[in-house]
C-alpha cells in the first residue's frame, strides 16, 4: 500500500503499451525509466516544451496538499497517458525528505516504437 507523502515523486517509471491494429493481437507492455525534471507552479510553461522532435514530455502534477491524487498529462501527439499507479517503492526508506512511493505512468501509443517512450 502506498503511503501519503507531500514530498515530490522521485521513483517514476513509464509503463508503455502499444496497441496493435489487429484486434487479435495482445498489447505489449514495457517498463522504462524516465528522466525527471522538477518544475514549480511559478516556472515558465515554456520549460515544459520538448527540446527536440523525438522528445516526449509527460507531466505528473503532484499537489503537496493532496498527494494521494496525482494528475498526468502528455505534450506529445504520439502518446496518451491513461492513468498513474502509485505503490510503495520496493526497498525505499521512509525518509521524511523523500517520497517513498513509486509512480508508474500508464502510457499508450498506436503503432509507435516503444523504445521512444523513454525519451
N, C-alpha and C positions, 0 to 999 in steps of 0.2 A: 504494500500500500504506500502511495506517495505521501510525503509529509508536506505541510504548508510552509513555504519559505518566502520571505519578502525579498531575498537576495535574487539578483538576476540569474537566469539559467546559465550553466557552464557545461553541462553534458547534453549535447544536441546531436541527433542523428536524423537522416532523411531515409524513410522507407519508400523506395521508388517502385511503383507498379506500372508496368507497360501494358496498356490494353491492346489486344490484338484485334484486327478487323474481322477475323473468323470467330463466330460465336462458339465454336467447339474448342478453341484454344484456351488453355489455362493462362491466367495472368501470372507473370513472373514478378518476384519481389526481391529487391536488393537493398541492403543497408549501407549507407555511405556516411562518412564523417563530413561535416560541413564546416566551412570557415565561419567563425563567429566574430562579428564586429558590433560592439555596443554603441547604441545611439541613444540620445536623450530627447525628450519631447521638445526641447527648445533648439535642437540642432536643425540645420537646413535640410529640407526634404530632398534637395539635390544630391545629398550624400548617399541616398538610397538607390540612385540610378546605377545600372550596370556600367562598368568601366570599359568593357569591350563586348562585341556582339555575342560571343559564346558564353558570357557570364549570366547566370540566372540568380536573381535576388529573391530570397524568401524572407518575409518579415514575421518575426514572432514577437508579439506585443505582450510583455509581462508587466502587469499592473501590480505594484507592491501593495496597494490597498485591497486587491482581490486576486491573490496569487493562484488560487485554485481554478481560475478561468482564463487561461492564456488564449489569445486570438492569433491567427496566422493569415498572411496574405502573400501573394506572389506578384512580382512585377513582370514576369515572363509570360509571353503569349503561347509558349510551348508546354508549360507545366501548370497544373492546377493543384491547389492544396485542399484536401478534403477533411482534414482533421489533425489533431495533435493528441498523442497518448502520453500521459505523464505517469511515471512509475519510479519507485526507489531505484537509484543507480546502484548496480552491484559494486560492492567494495567502497562506496562513498562514505566518508566520515560525516558525522553530524556537526561539523564545524559551523559555528554560527555565522561566519563570514562567507560561507559558500553554500549555494543551493545544492542539496543532496539528491535532487531528482534528475531523472533522465527524461528528456523531451524528444519524442520521435515524431517528426513531421511526416504526415501521410501525403506523398507527392504522386501525382498521376500524370502520365503523358500518353498521347496516342501516336504510336509508330516512331517515337524518337529513340535515339540511342541512350540506354540507361546510364552509360558512363558520363553523360553530360550533366547529370543531376548534381554531381559533386563540385561543379564549377563555382 
